[in-house]
Amino acid sequence: MTVMIERPTISSTEPHSFEAMLDDLDRLDVLDGYKAEIIRGSIVMSPWSKGYYTRVMNLVCKQLQRHLPDGHFISQAPNLFVFPGLERAYGPDIHAAHEQVLETSSNRLDGEALSFVAELTSSATRDDDLSDKVETYGKAGVPVYLILDMQEEKATVLWAPTAEGYTARLSKPFGEKLDIPAPFDCTLDTTEFQAPAATQE
């Protein structure tokens, strides 16, 4: 498998069952600095986040922590959430779910147990974060999906999921406050989400 720096690396396009692809994912020797997901019938490897992305993720977790529904946690841990009906498996940058989802010895967690996901876009992942993941998270009923577009420096929150996807969205440029809907019902301050002055995407 050839790994490209700026774009995701995609596995062979031969047809496989979703379960077989999950098994392939378990056996995959993922290179240091990369994560692997199943997107649109392919195993996709993409680079892990830039340094300042971690600062932003920490800020999101810190602000949402005190607004979590009872029994829920929020994390940046590299967990794999599986959506069998939609044949997707994602490792979101930030996720929140009920603690019960962790009571398993499997590394494949139930995607429908998520109460919140956030993705920070990069040049390698932006298209999927803005399209495939919007559709999947919405159809799976994830209540809130936050997209932090690091290239456009814009935060977008999507909510009111249906079988067709999300029916509501709101965007604000970094530096402004963004209302996060139920089950969190809080305001996210994006003031410190911009890249360091010397950093170019």
Secondary structure, DSSP 8 states (H G I E B T S, - for coil): ----SSS-EE---S---HHHHHHHHHH----TTEEEEEETTEEEEEE---HHHHHHHHHHHHHHHTT--TTEEEE----EEEEGGGTEEE--SEEEEEGGGG--S-SEEEGGGEEEEEEE--TTTHHHHHTHHHHHHHHTT-SEEEEEETTTTEEEEEEEEETTEEEEEEEEETTSEEEE-TTT-EEEE-TT-S--TT---
